[in-house]
Amino acid sequence: MKYDVIVIGGGPSGLMASIAAAEHGAKTMLIEKGNKLGKKLAISGGGRCNVTNRLPQDEVIKHIPGNGRFLYSAFSVFNNYDIIDFFEGMGVALKEEDHGRMFPVSNSAKSVVDALINKLEELKVKIRLNTTVKAVHYGKDQHTIILENGDKIDTSAIVIAVGGKAVPHTGSTGDGYAWAKKAGHTITELYPTEVALISNEDFIKHKTLQGLSLRDVSLSVLNNKNKFIISHKMDMIFTHFGVSGPAVLRCSQFVVKELMKGRKSVDMHLDLLPEKTEEALYNELQSSLEENPKKAVKNLLKGTVPERFLTFILEKHNVTEELKAANLGKETLRNIVQDFKGFTFKVNGSLPLEKAFVTGGGVSIKEIVPNTMQSKLMDRLYFCGEILDIHGYTGGYNITSALVTGRIAGMNAAYEASFTGI
Ligand SMILES: Cc1cc2nc3c(=O)[nH]c(=O)nc-3n(C[C@H](O)[C@H](O)[C@H](O)COP(=O)(O)OP(=O)(O)OC[C@H]3O[C@@H](n4cnc5c(N)ncnc54)[C@H](O)[C@@H]3O)c2cc1C
């Protein structure tokens, strides 16, 4: 039995590629090694399936710092608004939450995955679950997929949609990189992105701030000249090994890239009160201290920042619980304010790629045709999704990239296969 298009991998990119190929008339097979389709898609966005993002297209691309600009051509064919229409057209009503994130109204990932599966069935895509692709043989007129059980299946075109290496228990174990290399592709260095960071600072080792969450802080990554590389205003949390939470995840790839340059540690700058200038905060606190000379400094500063952080900073500056406002030197107040507005700490690494949300690096986009997702090196070979050297922030951006590249790859694989006459 020969197929026009075989899609390997049943994540968002592979599901969309299969649908697009079948909609364009291709006899299509989808091969997935797991017992379920869309496992990672289903756990995205805290298990409610963050299908896309409603921000304007340019903003979406900005939120894909790993080669997002490569997606402009693909977006001109199928973009985030088309994804919304696509799901709503299948009866999956969507709602917008913070930062433009789109979720099913049902709050159920199952409703999204089921709709995709129904569509595949309606389009008569042959689905093979529990089927691992072991190797791919590229031929002049047709390609052959070799399964783990030894079976061989011929196809005109192949779409490789097996994802990256993050969270491998979902099935994404990096199998596709070898097949890409076999076709002559370059795999850029793989690294964890959207990942928690490790710090050897004493306050982390001693668990002084463990479990403390900070809301709407501004977190930045500094380069070796103490210049800001990137800042993100979001929430974060101190953990037993370092820092995590949305602001940290967004900053993480910039830290990882700095560490990849050989730096032993990277400084992070934390502004707990980004809406206030340092001067305004200093003046405000100074007036309060002057007006209440007999009150304890700690009581007067309470409420400015979360109490555990306040205690930590006051201890750092040797301000005792009882110290009266009249006895606090101006310089000490200045130092305290500086720590509220720019507490700097070192991070030394990240959790491994397996524990990251997203893989950085992958099949070099220089070797992929941007408006078809076709390999520039091998006829009738396509890539889509996280296997490509494209990565975005969590918030629906990776899934958008997977669905958009999947759509384009599936359509074009079907189109090219139709000329081979197999
Ligand atoms: C916990 C978590 C939360 C996330 N939250 C978000 C979020 O909120 N927003 C966002 O944008 N992104 C999020 N992501 C990232 C996003 O889910 C991925 O980028 C996206 O799923 C990638 O899609 P994909 O189709 O490329 O690959 P995957 O979803 O990884 O799918 C690849 C599929 O290929 C199959 N496969 C692999 N090898 C083989 C083989 N040899 N034979 C057959 N099949 C194979 C795998 O079993 C898997 O089903 C999150 C990721 C995680 C882990």
The ligand as a Gaussian input file, in Angstrom:
#p B3LYP/6-31G(d) Opt

LIG

0 1
 C        3.995000      21.017000      30.032000
 C        4.022000      21.790000      28.740000
 C        3.237000      22.919000      28.608000
 C        3.291000      23.669000      27.429000
 N        2.530000      24.792000      27.335000
 C        2.576000      25.518000      26.215000
 C        1.792000      26.686000      26.075000
 O        1.041000      27.053000      26.984000
 N        1.896000      27.378000      24.917000
 C        2.719000      26.987000      23.894000
 O        2.784000      27.634000      22.870000
 N        3.457000      25.884000      23.992000
 C        3.413000      25.142000      25.111000
 N        4.163000      24.022000      25.199000
 C        4.976000      23.606000      24.018000
 C        4.094000      22.940000      22.948000
 O        3.230000      22.001000      23.548000
 C        4.986000      22.261000      21.906000
 O        5.831000      23.220000      21.337000
 C        4.156000      21.612000      20.789000
 O        3.372000      20.547000      21.315000
 C        5.063000      21.065000      19.697000
 O        4.260000      20.437000      18.740000
 P        4.864000      19.378000      17.721000
 O        3.710000      18.895000      16.918000
 O        6.021000      19.945000      17.024000
 O        5.458000      18.201000      18.623000
 P        4.881000      17.342000      19.828000
 O        3.673000      17.945000      20.422000
 O        6.060000      17.102000      20.699000
 O        4.434000      15.980000      19.127000
 C        5.354000      15.110000      18.519000
 C        4.714000      13.740000      18.395000
 O        5.564000      12.894000      17.620000
 C        5.538000      11.599000      18.165000
 N        6.762000      10.873000      17.812000
 C        8.016000      11.159000      18.204000
 N        8.897000      10.274000      17.688000
 C        8.169000       9.402000      16.952000
 C        8.502000       8.237000      16.177000
 N        9.750000       7.787000      16.091000
 N        7.498000       7.582000      15.548000
 C        6.207000       8.005000      15.638000
 N        5.836000       9.088000      16.357000
 C        6.802000       9.785000      16.998000
 C        5.445000      11.830000      19.662000
 O        4.943000      10.694000      20.344000
 C        4.521000      13.045000      19.730000
 O        3.169000      12.677000      19.885000
 C        4.142000      23.264000      26.360000
 C        4.923000      22.120000      26.505000
 C        4.884000      21.382000      27.676000
 C        5.742000      20.173000      27.793000

